[in-house]
Amino acid sequence: MTLEVSDLHTAYGLSQILFGVSLTVETGECVALLGRNGVGKTTTLRSIMGLTAPHRGTVRYNGVDITGRPAYQVAKMGLGFVPEERRIFPDLTVRQNLEVARKAAASPHGKAWTVEAVFETFPALAALTGRKGGFLSGGEQQMLTIGRTLMGNPDLLLLDEPSEGLAPLIVRDLGRQIGRLREQGLTILLCEQNAKFATKLSDRAYILEKGHVRFSGSIDALHQNEDVRRQYLGV
């Protein structure tokens, strides 16, 4: 098992966001974390990554308890986080944005990502290698953000709302690129409001509502459960 989250409770000050969230992600899977805006999806990823410490519960990665560890330590163990805000360096070129994130693989068997490998996965970036990040479109910035995270050679990729704010055509292309990462063996936890986008890529899904897990199961089981989709996803 790659990732095991058990009974996670997380709050910001006096405002509690997560109430006993539990989930697992097996090696090689893509697991979708679904739900409307504000239900706790991003907080779950931040709690896993060590950006927001939970006050109860455990996070285990490859059998090691990483609960509450600083984010830089979690990243060194092989987790990569792609934030919704993207946070590229606007004054650096595409190539420079990628180069500053380069590091050795967390495990001896992990793939060593290079700038050229990122360009192969995201061909649109190759033509923009000298362009500064601040002059990229939203879709180009999203590709760059994912590529920059890949340069850290993660074994598990945490994707926070990658389709947010992107045009349908760009979302479709992004889906193909994430699918290519899956084919290369990368394990993915995909946080999304766009259930149609996420379920096409995923093996299993969890649905959050008000900080609680309301559904967990296969994508087929989710497609067959109209009540759950209508109540918690609005589809």
N, C-alpha and C positions, 0 to 999 in steps of 0.2 A: 504494500500500500504506500502511495506517495504522500498524500496529505490526509490527515484526520483531524477534524474540528469537532470538539465535544462540549456541549452545554455552554456556549459562549454568551457572556453577558457583557455588554460594552455601553458606556455612557459618556456624554460630553457634559461635564459638570453635574448638575442635578437632572439633566435630561437623559433618561435611559433610552437607547436605540435598539439594542439587541437583547432578546429574552430567550436564552437557551438555544441558540442556533447550533445545529450539528450537521456536518456534511463530510463526505469523503470524496477524494479524487484518486483514482487508480492510475498507475503508470500507463501512459499512452492514450488516456481518455481525454475527451473534451466534454466538460460538464458545464451546463448553463445554470446561472443563478439569475432567476427571473423575478419580475415584480414591477409595480408602478414606481414612479419617482418618490423618493422619500421613505421607502420601506426598510432600508437598512443594508442594501446591497453593497454600496461603497464602503460603509462602516465595516462590513464583514471582511472585505479585502484589506482594508487598512489594519484591522485587528490581526489578520493573518500575517501581514507584512511587517508588523511591529511599529507602524506609524501611529496607531492609537491603541494603547494598552487596554486589554479587557480587564475587568475587575473580578471576573469569575470565569471558569472554564479553561480548557486546554487546547493548544494547537500543536500537533505533532507532525513532523516532516521526516519521512523515512525512519520512523521510530524514535526520533529525537524530539524532546519537548522544547519547542521554540517560543513558548508563550511569553509575550512581553519583552522579548529580546530586541535590542536596537535594530532598526531596519538594515543598517550596513552589515550586521552579522547575519541576518536572514538572507540578504542578497548573496553573501559569500557562500551560503549553503546551497545555492542553486535556484532560488526563487527570483523571478523578475516581475516587476510591477509596471504596467502601462496605465498611467493615470488618465482620467477623463479630460483633465485640463491640458494634457499634452506636454506643456512645459518645455518646449524646445528652446534652444538658445537663439534668439532672433538675429543677433549680430554675427553668428557663425554660419559658415556655409554648410550645405548638406553633408559634405564629406567631413568637415570639422566636427559637426554634431555627432557623427558616428564615431570618429576617431577618439574623442574624449571619453567615450564609454567603453572602450576596448579593455578587456581583462581576460585572464586565463579561465578555462573551463573549471567549473566547481568540482567536477568529477573527472577522473582520467578517461572515462568513456564518453564524456560529453562532446558535442560538436563544437569546434573552435570557429566561431563566426568571424568573418572578415568583411570589410567594406564591399568587396566584390561579391561575396555570397549574399549580402543584403540586397545589392543591386540586382542580382539574379532573381531573388524572391519578389522584389518590388522594382520591376524594370523602369517604371516612370521616374524613380529617383535617380537612375543612372544619367538621364538627360539633364538633371538639375544639380549635378554634383557641385558646381561652383556658385549656386544661388544661395543667398542668405535665407535663413529660416523664416525671418519675418516677412519675406516676400512670397511664401508658399501659400497655396490654397488650403482650405480646411482638410481636404482629403489627402493632400501631399504631406501636410503636417502630421496627420494620423499615421501615414505610412512611415514617416521619419521617426516618430515616437516609438513605434513598434520596432523598427530597425535598430534604433539606439539601444533599446532594451535587449534585443537579441545579441548585440555586441558584448554584453555581459555574460553571454553563454549560459543562460538559465536552462534548467531541466523542467521547471514548471513556470508557465507564463500566466500571470493574473492580468486579465484584460478588463478594464473598467469602461463600459459604455463606448466601445470603439465606433459604433455607427452613429453616435449622437451628432446631430446637426449636419449630416452629410446628405448630398443629393442621392436619389435612388440608384442611379447608374454607378456612382462611386461606392455606395454600399455593396452593390453586387460584385464589383471588382475586389473590394476589400474582403468579402466573403470567400472568394476564390483564393486569395492570398493566404488567409488564415487556414483554409482547407489544405493548402500546400504545406503549411507548417505542421499540420496534423499528420500528413503523409510522411513527413520527415521524422516523425516519432516524438514531437514535442507534446508534453502534457499541458493542458490548458484548462483554466477556470475562467469562464466567460460570463461577465456580469452585463446584463442587457435589459432594457425596456422593450426593445424590438424583438418580440418572441419569435416571429417568423424568421428573422435573420439568424437568431441564436439556435433555434431548434434544427435548422438545416445542417448545422455544423456539429451538433452535439450528440453524445451517446445517451446521456441522462440529464435530468433537470431537477432543480429545487426551485420552489416558489416561496418568496418571502412576502409577508403582509404584516405591517406594524411590528417588525422585528421578530416575528415568529415564522418558522417553517410550516407552511400550510400544505405543501405537496412535495413528495420526492418519489422519483421513479423514472422509468425509461421514457424516451421521447414518444414511442408508440403508445404507452399508457397515457401520456399527457394528451396526445391527439384524440384518444378515445374518450377522454373525460371532459365533456362539454361544459359541465357545471363548474369545474375548477377553472377552466380557461375563461369562462364568462365572468365568474365572480372575482378572480384575482388578476386576470390579465386584460379583461375587457375585450376579448376576441372570441 
